[in-house]
Amino acid sequence: MEEFIRYQTFQNKEDFEFFTHILKTQKVSFVFEDYPINFIADKANNNFNHEWVIKLKKKDFEVANQIQTEIANESIKDVDPNYYLFEFTIDELKKVIQEKDAWSSFDVSLANKLLSEKGIVLSEQELTQMQTERINELSRPDEKTSLWVILGYISAIFGGLFGVFIGVHLMNHKRTLPNGDTIFDYSEKDRKHGKTILIISSIVIGIVTVLRLTEKI
């Protein structure tokens, strides 16, 4: 059975409900998670702040992206002329399109519209190249993990339990790319450190457990 992968997070209930309604009408399967992001009541609506995380099957990512684009294309018809994207240069607008995973669908559609008004229409080949470069950029593992590795070894030697969590995290943590692919978040070198940290932690926990049991005998 194909797994559901994290697609998008909403912090506005109306936007979440509208998007899921469209998914249902298009017969796109999805699951979602609903949980508070903090426990401070929002006095404006007497409710808690929430996040709604939508998960889709990888094969449906492109369909969902198209739905988002169609919604955004309708929304930009009434855009405020003072909207900040109107101040962007051509290169900055292209960057919005290339890094569309970091921008709202509204901003991406408006960036396309503004470029078109400037006489710049990106070809399918250019768009594909831009997205390939973006995926390659996002696929690079996190190299700034030395602190986690150091903390992992310290925890493994002196406590064990926290080292287990760090070791498992370094070994197994993944992230989802805009195209639905999932990759390991850390480099192979750091994943090996994670395995070593897990082994040391397990040994220390075993030794400590045996010693405590021995003391009680």
C-alpha positions as CSV (number, residue, x, y, z in Angstrom):
1,M,0.0,0.0,0.0
2,E,1.4,3.4,-1.0
3,E,2.2,5.6,2.0
4,F,0.9,9.1,2.5
5,I,3.6,11.7,2.6
6,R,3.6,15.2,4.1
7,Y,2.5,17.6,1.4
8,Q,1.6,20.9,3.0
9,T,0.9,22.6,6.4
10,F,-2.0,25.0,6.9
11,Q,-2.4,27.4,9.8
12,N,-5.7,28.8,8.7
13,K,-8.7,26.5,9.1
14,E,-10.7,28.0,6.3
15,D,-7.8,27.5,3.8
16,F,-7.4,24.0,5.0
17,E,-11.1,23.2,4.6
18,F,-11.3,24.8,1.2
19,F,-8.3,22.9,-0.1
20,T,-9.5,19.5,1.2
21,H,-12.9,20.2,-0.2
22,I,-11.3,20.6,-3.7
23,L,-9.3,17.4,-3.1
24,K,-12.5,15.5,-2.4
25,T,-14.2,16.8,-5.5
26,Q,-11.2,15.8,-7.5
27,K,-11.3,12.4,-5.8
28,V,-7.7,12.8,-4.5
29,S,-7.0,10.6,-1.5
30,F,-5.5,12.3,1.5
31,V,-5.1,12.1,5.3
32,F,-4.4,14.9,7.7
33,E,-3.1,15.6,11.2
34,D,-4.7,18.3,13.3
35,Y,-2.9,19.5,16.4
36,P,-2.3,22.7,18.4
37,I,1.0,24.5,17.8
38,N,0.8,26.1,21.2
39,F,-1.6,26.2,24.2
40,I,-2.2,30.0,24.3
41,A,-5.8,30.8,23.5
42,D,-6.4,33.1,20.5
43,K,-8.6,35.8,22.0
44,A,-9.8,37.0,18.6
45,N,-11.6,33.7,17.9
46,N,-11.6,32.1,21.3
47,N,-9.8,29.1,19.9
48,F,-6.3,27.5,20.0
49,N,-3.8,28.0,17.3
50,H,-3.6,24.9,15.2
51,E,-1.7,23.4,12.3
52,W,-3.4,21.1,9.7
53,V,-0.9,18.9,8.0
54,I,-2.1,17.3,4.7
55,K,-0.5,14.1,3.5
56,L,-0.9,12.8,0.0
57,K,0.4,9.8,-2.0
58,K,3.4,10.8,-4.1
59,K,1.5,10.2,-7.4
60,D,-1.0,12.9,-6.4
61,F,1.5,15.7,-5.7
62,E,1.3,17.0,-9.2
63,V,-2.5,17.0,-9.2
64,A,-2.5,18.9,-5.9
65,N,0.0,21.4,-7.2
66,Q,-2.2,22.0,-10.2
67,I,-5.2,22.5,-7.9
68,Q,-3.2,25.0,-5.9
69,T,-2.2,26.9,-9.1
70,E,-5.8,27.1,-10.3
71,I,-6.9,28.5,-7.0
72,A,-4.1,31.0,-6.9
73,N,-4.7,32.1,-10.5
74,E,-8.3,33.1,-9.5
75,S,-7.1,34.8,-6.4
76,I,-4.5,37.1,-8.1
77,K,-7.2,38.7,-10.3
78,D,-8.1,40.9,-7.3
79,V,-4.5,41.4,-6.0
80,D,-3.8,44.7,-4.2
81,P,-1.6,46.8,-6.4
82,N,0.6,47.6,-3.4
83,Y,1.4,43.9,-2.8
84,Y,5.1,43.5,-2.2
85,L,5.8,41.3,-5.2
86,F,5.2,44.3,-7.5
87,E,8.5,45.7,-6.2
88,F,10.5,42.5,-7.1
89,T,13.0,42.6,-9.9
90,I,12.9,40.1,-12.8
91,D,15.6,37.9,-11.2
92,E,13.7,38.0,-7.8
93,L,10.5,36.9,-9.5
94,K,12.3,34.0,-11.2
95,K,13.7,33.0,-7.9
96,V,10.1,32.9,-6.4
97,I,9.2,30.5,-9.2
98,Q,12.3,28.3,-8.8
99,E,11.9,28.1,-5.1
100,K,8.1,27.7,-5.2
101,D,8.2,25.2,-2.4
102,A,9.2,28.1,-0.1
103,W,6.4,30.4,-1.3
104,S,2.7,30.4,-1.4
105,S,0.9,29.3,-4.6
106,F,-0.5,32.8,-4.7
107,D,2.9,34.4,-4.8
108,V,4.1,31.9,-7.4
109,S,1.1,32.6,-9.7
110,L,1.5,36.3,-9.3
111,A,5.3,36.1,-10.0
112,N,4.4,34.3,-13.3
113,K,1.9,36.9,-14.2
114,L,4.2,39.8,-13.5
115,L,7.0,38.2,-15.6
116,S,4.5,37.7,-18.4
117,E,3.5,41.4,-18.2
118,K,7.2,42.2,-18.6
119,G,7.3,40.0,-21.7
120,I,9.1,37.1,-20.1
121,V,7.4,33.7,-20.5
122,L,9.4,30.8,-19.1
123,S,9.4,27.7,-21.4
124,E,8.7,24.2,-20.1
125,Q,12.4,23.4,-20.6
126,E,13.4,26.4,-18.5
127,L,10.9,25.5,-15.7
128,T,12.1,21.9,-15.7
129,Q,15.7,23.0,-15.5
130,M,14.9,25.4,-12.6
131,Q,13.1,22.7,-10.7
132,T,15.8,20.2,-11.3
133,E,18.4,22.6,-9.8
134,R,16.1,23.3,-6.9
135,I,15.6,19.6,-6.1
136,N,19.4,19.0,-6.3
137,E,19.9,21.9,-3.9
138,L,17.3,20.6,-1.4
139,S,18.7,17.0,-1.8
140,R,22.0,18.0,-0.2
141,P,22.3,16.5,3.3
142,D,22.6,18.8,6.3
143,E,26.3,19.1,6.9
144,K,25.9,21.3,10.1
145,T,25.4,18.4,12.5
146,S,28.6,18.3,14.5
147,L,26.8,19.7,17.6
148,W,24.3,16.8,17.4
149,V,27.0,14.3,17.0
150,I,29.0,15.7,20.0
151,L,25.9,15.8,22.2
152,G,25.0,12.3,21.1
153,Y,28.4,10.9,22.1
154,I,28.4,12.7,25.4
155,S,24.8,11.5,26.2
156,A,25.7,8.0,25.1
157,I,28.7,7.8,27.5
158,F,27.2,9.6,30.5
159,G,23.6,8.7,30.3
160,G,22.7,6.5,27.5
161,L,19.0,7.3,27.0
162,F,19.2,10.7,25.3
163,G,22.0,9.2,23.2
164,V,19.5,6.6,21.9
165,F,17.1,9.3,20.7
166,I,19.9,11.3,19.0
167,G,21.4,8.2,17.4
168,V,18.0,7.1,16.0
169,H,17.3,10.6,14.8
170,L,20.7,10.9,13.0
171,M,20.2,7.4,11.4
172,N,16.6,7.6,10.3
173,H,15.3,11.2,10.0
174,K,14.0,12.0,6.5
175,R,12.5,15.0,4.7
176,T,10.1,15.2,1.8
177,L,11.2,17.0,-1.4
178,P,8.7,19.1,-3.4
179,N,8.3,16.3,-5.9
180,G,7.3,13.8,-3.2
181,D,10.6,12.0,-2.9
182,T,11.9,11.3,0.6
183,I,15.6,11.5,1.4
184,F,17.7,11.1,4.5
185,D,18.2,14.4,6.3
186,Y,21.8,13.7,7.3
187,S,24.9,12.6,5.4
188,E,26.1,9.0,5.3
189,K,28.9,10.0,7.6
190,D,26.5,11.4,10.2
191,R,24.2,8.4,9.9
192,K,27.2,6.2,10.7
193,H,27.9,8.4,13.7
194,G,24.2,7.9,14.7
195,K,24.6,4.1,14.5
196,T,27.7,4.2,16.7
197,I,26.0,6.5,19.2
198,L,23.0,4.1,19.4
199,I,25.3,1.1,20.0
200,I,27.3,2.9,22.7
201,S,24.0,4.2,24.3
202,S,22.6,0.7,24.4
203,I,25.7,-0.8,25.9
204,V,25.8,2.0,28.6
205,I,22.1,1.5,29.4
206,G,22.7,-2.3,29.7
207,I,25.7,-1.9,32.0
208,V,23.9,0.7,34.2
209,T,20.8,-1.6,34.4
210,V,22.9,-4.6,35.4
211,L,24.8,-2.6,38.1
212,R,21.5,-1.3,39.6
213,L,20.0,-4.8,39.7
214,T,23.2,-6.1,41.2
215,E,23.1,-3.5,44.0
216,K,19.6,-4.7,44.9
217,I,20.6,-8.3,45.3
